Amino acid sequence: MGKDKKDNKAAAGKNQKGGKSGKNEEAEQKPAKMKGASSINVRHILCEKESKLLQAIEKLENGERFDKVAAEFSEDKARQGGLLGWKVKGSLDKQFEEAAYQLEPSTVDKPKWVKVKTQFGWHCIMVEGRK
């Protein structure tokens, strides 16, 4: 039984780019139903090594708040809970932006997130608002 549960979790956690996406699976399956946005209020966790980001993701999967995990694990200047603030389309790294604009908004207590690799490292991204 343990193996089946593990296999199901691994299969459910893969995103389009082959990475683990955790609780945002629904957001990736239904991006067409969301209204278009010209800006998003975004948070992230940035790690140079994927293994460190996976440790952060494990904490998120265990119910820890996104902002607390970001403050502990993120290696960038946005250590205030990973908050990048409102970003307009075209102002972010292409891979980061493509992933972020497909996410539906969520809260730091129950984040919907996506994992993506950019030229800056490995990101776990969540969106708090769209307009």
C-alpha positions in Angstrom: 0.0 0.0 0.0 2.8 2.4 0.8 4.3 2.2 -2.7 0.9 2.9 -4.4 0.4 6.0 -2.3 3.9 7.2 -3.1 3.5 6.5 -6.8 0.2 8.4 -6.8 1.8 11.4 -5.0 4.7 11.4 -7.4 2.4 11.3 -10.5 0.1 14.0 -9.1 3.1 16.3 -8.3 4.5 16.6 -11.8 4.0 19.8 -13.8 4.4 20.5 -17.5 8.1 21.0 -17.2 8.6 17.7 -15.4 9.0 19.3 -11.9 7.1 18.8 -8.8 4.2 21.2 -8.4 2.4 20.1 -5.3 -0.9 21.8 -4.5 -1.3 23.8 -7.7 -2.2 20.9 -9.9 -5.7 22.3 -10.4 -4.4 25.7 -11.4 -2.3 24.2 -14.2 -5.2 22.1 -15.5 -7.6 25.1 -15.8 -5.6 28.2 -16.8 -8.1 29.0 -19.7 -10.9 29.7 -17.2 -9.1 32.5 -15.4 -9.5 36.0 -16.5 -6.4 37.6 -18.2 -4.3 39.8 -16.0 -1.9 42.5 -16.7 -0.3 42.3 -13.2 0.1 39.9 -10.4 1.0 40.1 -6.7 3.6 37.4 -6.4 5.7 35.6 -3.8 8.5 33.2 -4.3 11.1 31.0 -2.7 14.4 31.1 -4.7 17.1 28.5 -4.1 20.3 27.8 -6.1 20.0 24.1 -5.6 16.9 22.1 -6.4 17.5 19.9 -3.3 17.1 22.9 -1.0 13.9 24.0 -2.8 12.5 20.5 -2.4 13.1 20.8 1.4 11.0 24.0 1.3 8.3 22.4 -0.7 8.1 19.5 1.8 7.4 22.0 4.5 4.6 23.6 2.3 3.1 20.2 1.8 3.1 19.6 5.5 1.0 22.8 6.0 3.5 25.4 6.8 2.8 29.0 5.7 4.4 30.1 2.5 5.8 33.3 4.0 7.4 31.5 6.9 9.0 28.9 4.6 10.2 31.7 2.2 11.8 33.6 5.1 13.7 30.4 6.1 14.7 29.0 2.7 14.8 31.8 0.1 18.3 32.9 -1.0 17.3 36.2 -2.6 16.7 39.7 -1.4 12.9 39.2 -1.1 13.2 37.6 2.3 10.1 39.3 3.6 8.1 36.2 3.2 9.2 35.9 -0.4 7.1 39.0 -1.4 8.0 40.5 -4.7 4.9 42.6 -4.8 2.8 43.7 -7.8 4.6 42.9 -11.1 3.3 43.8 -14.6 3.4 41.5 -17.5 6.8 41.6 -19.2 8.8 42.7 -16.1 9.7 39.2 -14.9 12.0 36.4 -16.2 10.1 34.6 -19.1 9.9 31.2 -17.4 9.0 32.7 -14.1 6.3 34.9 -15.7 4.8 32.1 -17.8 4.4 29.9 -14.7 3.2 32.7 -12.4 0.5 34.0 -14.7 -1.1 30.5 -15.0 -1.6 30.3 -11.2 -4.8 31.2 -9.6 -4.6 33.5 -6.5 -4.2 31.8 -3.1 -3.2 32.7 0.4 0.0 32.1 2.4 -1.9 29.7 4.7 -3.1 27.6 1.8 -0.8 28.4 -1.1 -1.2 27.1 -4.7 2.2 27.0 -6.1 4.4 26.0 -9.0 8.1 25.0 -9.2 10.1 26.4 -12.0 13.8 26.8 -13.0 15.1 30.0 -14.4 18.5 31.5 -15.0 18.5 32.7 -11.4 17.8 29.2 -9.9 14.9 27.2 -8.7 11.7 29.0 -7.7 8.5 28.0 -5.9 6.0 30.6 -6.9 2.6 31.6 -5.5 0.3 34.4 -6.6 -1.8 36.4 -4.0 -3.7 38.6 -6.5 -4.4 39.4 -10.1 -5.6 42.5 -11.9 
